[in-house]
Amino acid sequence: MAKRKRKENIYLKEKEKLQRAQGFLNTKKNDKPEAATMELQNITDDYEELLDQTVLITRISDRLQKKLDQTNDQLNDKNIELQNTIDDLVKAKVGRKATTIVFIFALILFVFSEALIEPYIESYANDIYLSLAIKALIAMSIKPVEMLVENTMLKKARRKTMDKRVI
């Protein structure tokens, strides 16, 4: 209520000037050319003052809007930068987990290869090249498995992030 009253008081002088001009129009004084000229001069002076104030307020408002737009743009840039940093951190964290999982997988493959495949190859084919080829095939399968695990974990992390944003 007090705020509204202050807003009304801002224009109190202008309202009084308008009432004075309207009062002049409603009286018989306006029959005299000197009085009409004097009142017209007062109205013109008042209008000039109001116009100057309006120009000043508009100029200040434009500057503030420009600063607000610049700040908003900077904030959007910082949000994008922050989101990229968060994405990089998530990728690094997921990459570490994927590497750990793949290392365990490689260790299991190595043990499986040495325990089960190696004796089979030695008993049926005494070919060291076949043994090396199988081990190379197992070693080359590690990178695609790592990529698969990492991509799966990244998708899961992104879904989790999106779910948090929705909430």
C-alpha positions as CSV (number, residue, x, y, z in Angstrom):
1,M,0.0,0.0,0.0
2,A,2.8,2.4,0.9
3,K,4.6,1.5,-2.3
4,R,1.6,2.4,-4.4
5,K,1.2,5.7,-2.6
6,R,4.8,6.6,-3.3
7,K,4.3,5.9,-7.0
8,E,1.3,8.2,-7.0
9,N,3.3,10.9,-5.2
10,I,6.0,10.8,-7.9
11,Y,3.6,12.4,-10.3
12,L,2.0,14.8,-7.8
13,K,3.5,17.9,-9.4
14,E,2.5,16.8,-12.9
15,K,-1.1,16.1,-11.7
16,E,-1.3,19.6,-10.1
17,K,-0.1,21.2,-13.3
18,L,-2.6,19.3,-15.3
19,Q,-5.4,20.3,-13.0
20,R,-4.3,23.9,-13.1
21,A,-4.4,23.8,-17.0
22,Q,-7.8,22.1,-17.0
23,G,-9.1,24.6,-14.4
24,F,-7.9,27.5,-16.7
25,L,-9.9,26.0,-19.6
26,N,-13.0,25.8,-17.5
27,T,-12.9,29.4,-16.2
28,K,-13.7,32.7,-17.9
29,K,-10.1,33.8,-17.6
30,N,-9.4,32.1,-20.9
31,D,-11.3,35.0,-22.7
32,K,-8.3,37.2,-22.2
33,P,-5.6,36.6,-24.8
34,E,-2.8,37.6,-22.3
35,A,-4.0,35.1,-19.7
36,A,-4.3,32.4,-22.4
37,T,-0.8,33.2,-23.7
38,M,0.6,33.1,-20.2
39,E,-1.1,29.7,-19.5
40,L,0.1,28.3,-22.8
41,Q,3.6,29.4,-21.9
42,N,3.3,27.6,-18.5
43,I,2.0,24.4,-20.2
44,T,4.8,24.5,-22.8
45,D,7.4,24.9,-20.1
46,D,5.9,22.1,-18.1
47,Y,5.8,19.9,-21.2
48,E,9.4,20.7,-22.0
49,E,10.4,19.7,-18.5
50,L,8.5,16.5,-18.7
51,L,10.0,15.7,-22.1
52,D,13.5,16.2,-20.8
53,Q,12.8,14.0,-17.8
54,T,11.4,11.3,-20.2
55,V,14.4,11.4,-22.4
56,L,16.7,11.1,-19.4
57,I,14.7,8.2,-17.9
58,T,14.7,6.5,-21.3
59,R,18.5,6.9,-21.7
60,I,19.1,5.5,-18.3
61,S,16.7,2.7,-18.9
62,D,18.4,1.8,-22.2
63,R,21.8,1.8,-20.5
64,L,20.5,-0.5,-17.7
65,Q,18.9,-2.8,-20.3
66,K,22.2,-3.0,-22.2
67,K,24.1,-3.8,-19.0
68,L,21.4,-6.4,-18.1
69,D,21.7,-8.0,-21.6
70,Q,25.5,-8.1,-21.3
71,T,25.3,-9.7,-17.9
72,N,22.8,-12.2,-19.2
73,D,25.0,-13.1,-22.1
74,Q,28.0,-13.5,-19.7
75,L,25.9,-15.7,-17.4
76,N,24.8,-17.9,-20.3
77,D,28.5,-18.2,-21.4
78,K,29.5,-19.2,-17.9
79,N,26.6,-21.7,-17.7
80,I,27.8,-23.3,-21.0
81,E,31.4,-23.4,-19.7
82,L,30.2,-24.9,-16.4
83,Q,28.2,-27.6,-18.2
84,N,31.1,-28.5,-20.4
85,T,33.3,-28.8,-17.3
86,I,30.8,-31.0,-15.6
87,D,30.5,-33.1,-18.8
88,D,34.3,-33.5,-18.9
89,L,34.4,-34.5,-15.2
90,V,31.7,-37.0,-15.7
91,K,33.6,-38.4,-18.7
92,A,36.8,-38.7,-16.7
93,K,35.0,-40.4,-13.8
94,V,33.2,-42.8,-16.1
95,G,36.5,-43.4,-18.0
96,R,38.3,-44.4,-14.8
97,K,35.5,-46.7,-13.8
98,A,35.4,-48.2,-17.3
99,T,39.1,-48.7,-17.3
100,T,38.9,-50.5,-13.9
101,I,36.2,-52.8,-15.2
102,V,38.0,-53.5,-18.4
103,F,41.2,-54.2,-16.4
104,I,39.4,-56.8,-14.4
105,F,37.9,-58.2,-17.6
106,A,41.3,-58.4,-19.1
107,L,42.7,-60.1,-16.1
108,I,39.9,-62.7,-16.2
109,L,40.5,-63.2,-19.9
110,F,44.2,-63.8,-19.3
111,V,43.5,-66.3,-16.6
112,F,40.9,-68.0,-18.7
113,S,43.3,-68.0,-21.7
114,E,46.2,-69.5,-19.6
115,A,44.1,-72.0,-17.7
116,L,41.7,-73.3,-20.4
117,I,42.7,-72.3,-23.9
118,E,46.5,-72.6,-23.7
119,P,46.4,-76.3,-22.6
120,Y,43.9,-77.1,-25.4
121,I,46.1,-75.5,-28.0
122,E,49.2,-77.2,-26.8
123,S,47.6,-80.6,-26.8
124,Y,46.0,-80.4,-30.3
125,A,48.4,-78.1,-32.1
126,N,52.0,-77.5,-31.1
127,D,51.9,-74.2,-32.9
128,I,53.3,-71.2,-30.9
129,Y,51.9,-68.8,-33.6
130,L,48.4,-70.0,-33.0
131,S,48.8,-69.4,-29.3
132,L,50.1,-65.9,-29.9
133,A,47.4,-65.2,-32.4
134,I,44.7,-66.2,-29.9
135,K,46.3,-64.1,-27.2
136,A,46.6,-61.1,-29.6
137,L,42.9,-61.6,-30.5
138,I,42.0,-61.5,-26.8
139,A,44.2,-58.4,-26.3
140,M,42.6,-56.6,-29.2
141,S,39.1,-57.4,-27.9
142,I,39.9,-55.3,-24.8
143,K,39.6,-51.9,-26.4
144,P,36.2,-52.5,-28.0
145,V,35.0,-53.8,-24.7
146,E,36.3,-50.7,-22.9
147,M,34.6,-48.4,-25.4
148,L,31.3,-50.3,-25.0
149,V,31.5,-50.2,-21.2
150,E,32.5,-46.5,-21.2
151,N,29.6,-45.6,-23.6
152,T,27.1,-47.5,-21.6
153,M,28.3,-45.8,-18.4
154,L,28.2,-42.4,-20.0
155,K,24.6,-42.9,-21.2
156,K,23.6,-43.9,-17.7
157,A,25.4,-40.9,-16.2
158,R,23.7,-38.5,-18.7
159,R,20.3,-40.0,-17.9
160,K,21.0,-39.6,-14.2
161,T,22.0,-36.0,-14.8
162,M,18.9,-35.3,-16.9
163,D,16.7,-36.8,-14.2
164,K,18.3,-34.5,-11.6
165,R,17.6,-31.4,-13.8
166,V,14.0,-32.3,-14.2
167,I,13.6,-32.5,-10.5
